[in-house]
Amino acid sequence: MSTSSVSKGCFVFKPSSKKRRISSPTADYFSQGNNDSEDSGLRFATCQLLWKQINSETEKIQEELNKQLFDNLIRFLRQSHSEFQTKETEWMCRMKSSEIPTAALVLGVNVTDHDVTFKNLSEVLQDNVTPYIVSLQAKECPGIKHLLQKLMGQLMDCCVDVDSSEEEECVNISQKKIRCSMASLSKWYESVTKKTGSETPSKKRTSSSRHWQSPPIVVIFKDMESFTTKVLQDFIVISSQHIHEFPLVLIFGIATSPMIIHRLLPHSVSSLLCIELFQSLSCKEHLATVIDKLLLTTQFPFKLSEKVLQVLINIFLYHDFSVQNFIKGFQLSIVEHFYSQPLSVLCCQLLEAKKRVNSLSHNQCENIRSLPSFRRYVESQVSEKQIALLTEDSFLKEVTQTLLEDLHIYHENYFTVLRCLHVFTTSLPKYPLGKQIRELHCACLGKRVWETEEYESAVQLLRMLAKDELVAILQKCVEIFISSSGKQFSNTVEKLEEFLARFQNLEVAETNEVQDVSVSSQKELQKKTDLYHLQKTLLALKESKRSKKLTKFEMLRFEVVDFIGSLNAVRSLNHKLRNSFLLLQKMKKNMAVDEKRSKWPTP
């Protein structure tokens, strides 16, 4: 009986540290469980280098897209506490002294991307404005007490430009139990600003170059909608009573609509806020920029197939609107490709790829010969060359280098012509080839786009464009071809400029012809006075309009459309050796993007 209670108990046994599994290096995963482990180390290094370059480019894109938003926020912070810094005591300043400057930052429903935006915002503000940045989340602040504790805790750990002795003193202060209240926060801010103000001139000059004098305390509510109404009300009311003692700025992160502020806060509380609205870039525009910079470029040799790209876009459009998750899916595709494809060792820059072709082993040459695209290429050659390609490794390497060079040139031309075609089709009604360039790109990857009904419909609509629209489109195409890195578009630019000159010459000629026709028709009508002859003349004019020949403008418009259709960079998409080394062709392997989606952060 004494052991019955023990047998029914639940006991936890912690595993010893000796039995814990030691994780192997990441590079070993490329060789473990892989039937073809040849060059696995080189593939892993190439994969790491490629992702490092892509990740650096994505960070650069994020910084460029947020630059205007962050500049506007810094301008708002500078204006909000100008009276506090200059110590003005005018009547208008006293009237506004109880209002808290508040920035309502609308970021959109892509909640998983908000953390990256707030992280970059905090870094920018800490580098240029103030070291006192506090980021709060609703799950960490169920009550006003917890909110003040998080606020004081983050401020005590702020790095301030002071002496080492002063840093030790600040650490000791933060370790003590301090009563979390606005009065203690005011005293802390006064003591900190006095210490920075009593520094030597040289240290003061270096610190003021980065931060403002009397820098404001910026409190960021990352998910404003998730905070309880009582917590927000209490914090705003308490803060408004101390706003004259230290500069305070609130930033509300909003995912839905700015009207949520007035739904959560009554008028008596919202009137204590001086709110200014800021709108971030749309997540769809952000995705379009990412695709344009990462996929529709020759800067990176890795390209996605139509099915994989469509899977990632569908996850974005119908799941979370998260650009960060799209980039993670892109990263997963890169890792999967380098892990499963032995010839991914050639997925690098052109010069390096040519060097690696020379060092290919016999087994890797056999892998090239087994590619479906290479088989189609061999079948199109003469019998003597077919034998040499299938038996001689040295000859195969020479041909592979030539094909890789052709592939690089092809991509330069393809992306340029794709942008030009998108300029033509994006202005058409109902967008037969898609509104976004990614839709046109997927269509070109998946099928012979020039044989589809959508392409024929687009051509028919292009033949009905007005002269002003057509001239504007041609001017954009000239700019695209001039700025491209392709070397085969000099004749194309000359032809487009010739079309523009001919359109300009048509204006004067057509106006003169129209005036002559109108004068002659009026004279014809004035000669006939009786009803019979008048009716006969009108019918003759109507019949002549039906059976009239094409005008010079219409003939020129047909010529322009036919010329754009004759650009063969898109037409040759299915005839190039392009997918075998660089694209993910096997959707079965890359459906891991969808299977591992549950591991990605969701809103």
Disulfide bonds with the S-S distance in Angstrom:
none
